[in-house]
Amino acid sequence: MSFLDIAKSRYSVRDYMSKKVEQEKLEKILLAAHVAPTAANLQPVRLIVVQEEEGLKKIGKAANIYGAPLAIIICSEHTKAWTGV
């Protein structure tokens, strides 16, 4: 499949089912993020998984998450990131 085909078939989701994301699927997502390459393999990224209703409401005040049952906050440690110098 070409990039153009993918771009043409893409769509945005603004409504989610209320069921929780299965633990097995979440673990696969987090594993993929963990093994993804980073500059100089310094891994300056931290992921925060938010599934509790209270936390999702707090995030919803800052960003529209459209009622998603889960949010992953991606944080970067700039002091540990490769600077190319």
C-alpha positions in Angstrom: 0.0 0.0 0.0 1.4 3.4 -1.0 1.5 6.4 1.3 -1.0 8.1 -0.9 -3.4 5.2 -0.5 -3.0 5.4 3.3 -3.5 9.2 3.3 -6.7 8.8 1.3 -8.1 6.2 3.6 -7.3 7.9 6.9 -10.0 9.3 9.1 -10.3 11.0 12.5 -12.1 9.4 15.4 -14.0 11.7 17.8 -16.1 9.2 19.6 -14.8 6.2 21.5 -16.5 3.2 23.0 -16.7 3.3 26.7 -15.0 -0.1 27.3 -11.4 -0.1 28.6 -8.4 -1.0 26.5 -7.5 -4.6 27.0 -4.3 -5.0 29.0 -2.7 -7.2 26.3 -3.2 -4.5 23.7 -1.9 -1.8 26.0 1.2 -3.8 26.7 1.9 -4.3 23.0 1.6 -0.5 22.4 4.0 0.2 25.3 6.4 -2.4 24.1 6.5 -0.9 20.7 7.3 2.5 22.2 10.0 1.0 24.4 11.8 -0.7 21.5 11.5 2.2 19.1 14.8 3.8 18.2 15.9 7.0 19.7 19.0 9.2 19.0 22.1 7.5 20.4 19.7 5.0 22.0 19.4 7.3 25.1 15.7 6.6 25.5 14.9 10.1 26.9 11.2 9.4 26.8 8.8 8.5 29.5 5.2 7.3 29.0 2.4 7.9 31.5 -0.7 5.8 31.0 -3.9 7.3 32.4 -7.0 5.1 32.6 -8.8 6.3 35.7 -11.8 8.6 35.2 -10.4 11.3 37.5 -7.1 11.5 35.6 -8.9 11.5 32.2 -11.1 14.4 33.3 -8.0 16.4 34.3 -6.4 15.8 31.0 -9.6 16.7 29.2 -9.4 20.2 30.7 -6.1 20.8 28.8 -6.7 18.8 25.7 -9.8 17.4 24.0 -9.6 13.7 24.3 -13.1 13.1 23.1 -14.0 10.8 25.9 -11.2 8.3 25.2 -11.0 5.5 27.8 -7.2 5.8 27.9 -4.6 8.5 27.4 -0.8 8.1 27.0 1.2 11.2 28.0 4.6 11.3 26.3 7.2 13.1 28.2 10.8 13.9 27.1 13.8 14.4 29.3 15.5 17.2 27.4 18.6 17.0 29.6 19.1 13.4 28.6 18.3 13.8 24.9 21.1 13.7 22.3 22.0 17.2 21.2 24.3 16.4 18.3 27.2 18.3 19.8 
